[in-house]
Amino acid sequence: MLPLMRHLELSRDIRTSWQYNNLCYNAAGLLIERLSGKSFEAFVRERLTDRLGMTVGFSLDELEAVADAALPYMIHVDTRLPGLRLPIRVTAAGAINTSVIDLANWMRLHLGMGEFNGERLLPAALVEQLHTPLAHVGKSEFSEFGHGHYALGFQSNTYHGDRLMWHGGGWNGWGSLMTLVPNAGIGVAVLTNRSPSAVPQILTWYIVDRLRGRQPVDWFARFHKLRDDFIAHIPADKEAREKTRHKDTKPAHALSAYAADYAHPAYGVMSIRMQDGVLHWSWRGMHAPLAHRHFETFVTPEVVERLLPDNLPITFHTDRDGNIVHLSTPLEPMVRDIVFERRAAGDCTDPTFCERCAGHFKSGGVNHHVTLDADGRLILKSDFQPAYRLEPQQGCRFRIVELDGFAVEFRGEDGEIDQIVFHQPNGVFVADRMAD
């Protein structure tokens, strides 16, 4: 995943706002491996969890191997469903699974400012640095809390004037929240086997209120109302989404014209295929039939019981000659739509076809020589022009690598190539093959 990150667009300029990204924690984990010469898992066990007496795992397989491991669930409105079984890949971003008993030892380490069972494992100054707010996150919607900040791996806030250090985590079917009240020596950890859930917050703040001698806030009632309001609004949201659809429109092409592989350097390949008269979409193990939304936009269905981006719009784009050249989709809502370029297919990818394209062509008084380089790639050399590389596109069409918006198409009959068609911003031009 690390080398692919160079192709991801930043949604904010660096250091301008707080953002959380699991991939960046993954990069830190790889750095630990490079510097220590050990796996991230071995390093953490040796330096931290073993010394704290914590039994931890770093994968879904390790969790499921435990005799009394929790079974994951998820809730869709009021329906309980089994949690989706997804392997954990970004290990350093919080893949640790453990028990609440073991997590208590981690909290004792921080409440003890680096000491555990009389032994100093971390310098007190380092723990203080870990807890120091660094980036402003925002103001809570609840008046009991102050402005939130992010420290080094901890969220920071105040609750009824008490300073809190906390962080949540989870995976599909699990949720966790660990909260410290350092000045009062309090640590609360809540682990749940469903997602999403407000249970960790409800329990945590109730316990903190009781231990601090306050009348507990009725967080259950507050979150229950928020949930009821959210569920009640679902039909209105669906209606609004439907109203934005332009009805009675049709795709600009035959459905078969959209069928192809579309690639992005970081997000991989999205495949569109025709099956039983319907376009089918697949990407990284996910798949679904596409419904036509309007014009050149199709949409994935809403599928609750398996991993799928529900109602994901996929828009196809054409060049000025009407060829479908890429698709775009909002995989990351904080940046522009992610663009997947259509992969080359057809005769242009056939080496024998490329051999037949080589030769001397002429348009008016201008000569065009097409040759093959040592790697079998076509090179176009026109009078008074530098040599240009031709990259396969679709059918018999190649794009000119060095000239954005320029393409050439080789035409002929009975297996012979007797003409080049130049597709340029200023028009379409033809060159005929000349006898050797």
N, C-alpha and C positions, 0 to 999 in steps of 0.2 A: 504493500500500500504506500510505503514512503516515497518511492520515486514518482508515483503517479500524482502526488500532491502538488507538484510543480505546475500541473495543468488545471488546478482548481482556482477559480476567480475569487479574489478577496471581496467579502461583502462590506467591509469597513476598512479604512486605512489603518495601518498598524499603529497600535497604542492610542487609538482615539476613543475606544469604548470597550467595555467588558464583553467578551464572548467566550463560550465554552465549546471546545472541540476535542472529541475523543482522539482524533488522529494526531493531534499535537502531543497528547499524553503518550500515545504510542511511540512517537518519535523520541520522547524522553526515555522510554523504556529501552529502545534500541541503543540509545547513547549509553545507558547503564551497562548494557551487554558489551559494547565496544570497549569501555573503560575498565570494566572489571574482569573481562574474559570469561564470564559465567553467564548462564541464562538468566533472564530477569527473574524467573521463578526461584531458581537456586539462590540468587543474591538476596531476594526479599526474605526467604526462609532463614538463611544463615545470619543475616544482619538484623532482622527484626522479629519475625513471627516465632521462630524457634526460641529466641531469647525471652519472648513474652509468654511462652507456653501455649501458643495458639496453633490449633490444627486448621490448616487452610488448604483450599484447592484453587486451581486456576483455570479450570475448564468445566464444561458441562458434563463431560464423561466422569470427571472426579466427583462432581456433586452427585450424580446419579448412582455412583458406586457405593455411596454411604447408605447404610441400612435404613436409617430413619429420615432420609432426605425429604424435604417438602415437595409436594406435587404442585406444579404451577397452574394457575387459572387466570383467565381474563374475563372481563364483564363487558358485554355489549348491551347498553341500555339496562335492561333488567334480566338478561340471559347470561348464565354462567357457562363458560366454554373452557375446554382445556387450553392451557397456554401453548403458544407455538414453540416447537422445539427448534431453536436456532443456536448454532455453535457460537462460542465467544471467541472473537479473533483479536480485538484490540485489547490485549492482555493488560498492558500497563494503565489502561483507562478505567480500571476498576473491576477486573475479572475475578478478583478474590471472592470465593464463597466460604463462609464459615458459620459458626453458631453465635447466638447472642451471648453465650457465656464467654466464648473466646474474644468476641468483640469488646466485652467489658474490660479485658486486659489492655487493649489498645487505648481505650478511654482513660484508664488509670495512668498509662504512660504520659498522656497529655495533661491530665489534671495534676500529675506529679512533676510537671515541667521537666520531663526527661528521665525521671527516676521511676523504677519499678521494682518492688520487693527489696528496697534498700540498695539497689544497684543502679548506677547512672548509665543509661544507654544512649542518651542524647544530651548535648550541652543545653543548659537552660536558655542560653542566648539564642540557640538555633530554634528551640520550640517557640520562644517569643517571636522570632522572625516568622515562623510558620503561621502564627496567629495574628500577625499585624495586617490590618486592612490595607489594600493596595489600590484597588480599582472600584469605583462606584458602580453599583449594580442598578439601584433604583429604590424608590419608596414603596413600602408595602401598602397594599390596599386596606390593611387592618390597622386601626389606630394604636393598637397595643405595641406595634413594632415601629422602630425608627428606620433610618435609611440603611439599606443593605450594601455591603461591600464584599469584595472577594479578596482573600488572602492567598497564601500558597497552598492551595488544595483545601481550603476551608471557606465556607460562607461565614460572614460576620454580620451581626445585627444586635439590636437591643430589644428586650421583651419586658415590658413594665419596668424599664430602667436597668434590668440585668443584662450584662453583656453575654451574648450567645456566640458560640462557635459551632457550626453544624455543616453537615453535608448529606445529601441523599444519594441514592444509587438504585440500581435495579437492572433487570433484564426482562424479557418477555415472560410474564407470569410471576415475577418477583418484584418487591419494592422494599427499600430500606431507608431509614433515617437515623443518623447518629448526631446527637446534640450534646454539647458541653456548656455548662454554666461555670466557667473557671473560678470566678470570685466566690462561689458558694460550694465548690467542690462537688458539683452534681454532674453526672453523665447519664444520658438516657439513650438506649438503642432499641429501635422497633424494627423487626423484620416481618414481612408479610409475603404470602404466596399468592398474590393476585395483582393485576395491574389493569387499568390505573386504579389508584386508591388514595383516599385522604386519611385512611386509618393511621398511618405513622404520625402525621401532624396532630391529629385529634388526640391521640394517646400521649404523645410527647408533651404537648403544651398543658394538658390536664395534669400530668404527673409533676411538671415543673411548678405549676400553680400550687399544687398541694404541698410539695416539699418546701416552697417558699412561704407557706402560711397564708396564701391568698385564697379568696373565693374563686374557684375555677370558672373560667369563661366557658360558656356552653358552645364549644367549638363544633360539637356534633350537629347541633341545630343550624349553625351557620353554614357548614359545608353541605348539610342535607338540603338546605334551601338553594344553595348555589347549584347543586346537582339537579334538583327538580327544575329549576329555571332553565338550565342548559338542555335537559331532555325535552322540556316543553317547547323549546325554541327550534328543535331539530326540523320539524315539518316546515316551519317558516323559512329556514335556511335552504331546504331542498326546493321549496317553491321559488325562492329568489334565484337559485341556480338555474332552474328550468326557464324562468322568465328571461334570462340573459341569452338564451338559445335562439338563434335565428331559424325559425321553422320553415319548412317547405323549400329548403335548399338542398343541392346535390353536390357530390364531389365533382371536381373538374375533370377527373380522369376515370377511366375504367378501373375497377378495384385492383385488377391484376397489375396495373402500372405502379402501384405503391409497394408491391411485394419485393423486398430486397433486404440486405443487411445494411445497417447504419451504425457508424462507429464514432466513438469519442475517445481521445487518448487516455482519459482517466476513468470514465464510466463504462468503457468496454463497448460491446456490440448489442444493439437492439435489433431483433429480427422481426420482420413483418412478412407473413405468409398468407396465401389464400387457402381456406379450407371450407368446403361445402358452401361456397358462395359468400363467405364472410372473411374479413381480415382478422387474422390472429396475431397477437403481440406476444413476444417472449423476451426476457432479459434476466440474466443471472439466476436462472432456476425458477423464475416467476413466469406465468403465462396466463393469457385470458383472451377471449374474443373482444374485438373492438366494436363499439357502436358509433354510428355517424352522428356527430353533434351538430355541426353546421359547416358549410363551405369545405375547407380543407382540414378541418379539425375533427378528430375522432377521440373517443374517451374509453377508458377502462371501466369495467363494472365495479360495483361495491360488493366485495366478497368478505364476509366476516370471519369465516373459520380458517382461512389460510393467509399467508403473507402475500399482500398485494397492495400496491398504491391505489386506493379507491378513488374513482372519478378523476383519474389522471388524464388531463388533456394532452393529446399528441397532434401537433400541427405539421403538415407537410408543406414544403416550399419548392417553388419551381424557378428555373432561370428564365431569361427573356425568350428562349426558344420553346418554352413549355415543358422542359424536362424536369422531373422531380429530382432534386439534387441533395436535399437534406430534410431532416425533421427536427423539431424543437419541442422541448417539454420542460415544465417547471419542477425539476427534481429538488431544487434548493430554492425556497421562496425568497430568500434574502438577496439573491443575485438574479441576473438576467436568465432567461430560459437557456437550458443546456442544449447545445446544437450538436446533433449527430450527423456526420457527413455520409452520404450514400457510398457504399463500397463499390468499387469497379466490378462489372460483370458483363458477360457477353463476349463477342468476337475480339474485342480489344485486349482481353486477357489471354488470348490464345497465341502462343509463340509462332505457330505456322501462319496465322493471319498477319501477324506483325511482319513476318518475312515477305509476304506478298505486298505489303504496303511500301516496301523500299523501292526507290527508283527516282527518275527525273520527271518533274512535272513543270508545267509552264502556264502562267496567266498573263496575257498580253506580252510584254517584253521582259517579264520577271521570271527567273528560273528558281525552282524550289527543289532541292535535293533532300531526299529522305533516306537515311541510312540506319543501320543497327550498330550500337556500340558493343563492347566486349561482353556486356551483361544481357544482351538481347533487347535493350531498350531503344525505342525509336528516337532519332535525332533529326530535327528539321533545320536545314540551312538554306535561307533565301538570299538572293542577291542583296548586297548592301546591308545585311542584317547579321547579328551574331548567331551562333548555333543555339537552338532552343531544344530543351528536352520535352518529350511528349509523354504524358502520364495517362494511363487508361482511365476512362470514365464509364460509359455505358455503351453497349452495342458496338458500333464502329467508330465511336467518338473518343478523342483524346483531348485533354486540356494542355495548354502550353504552360509549363511550370513557371517560367520566368515572367509571363505576362498575365496578370490577373484579368479574368473576363474574356480571355481569348481561348478558342478551341478549334480543333480541326476534325473533320469527319471524312473517312475514306469510303468511297462508293464504287460499286461495280456490279457486274453480272457474271454468272457462271463461274464464280470463284476468282475472277480477275478484278484487280483494283485499277480503275482507269481514271479516277478523278479524286481530287481533294476539295472539300468544301471548307472554307475558312469562316468561322463564326467570330465576328469581331464587334466591339462596341459601336463601330461606325458603319456596320453593314455585314452582308454575307457575300463572299467572293469565291470563285471557282477556278481551279487549276487543273488542266488536263495532262494525262500522262504522255510523255514523249517517248518515241522509240529509242532504244539504246543505240 
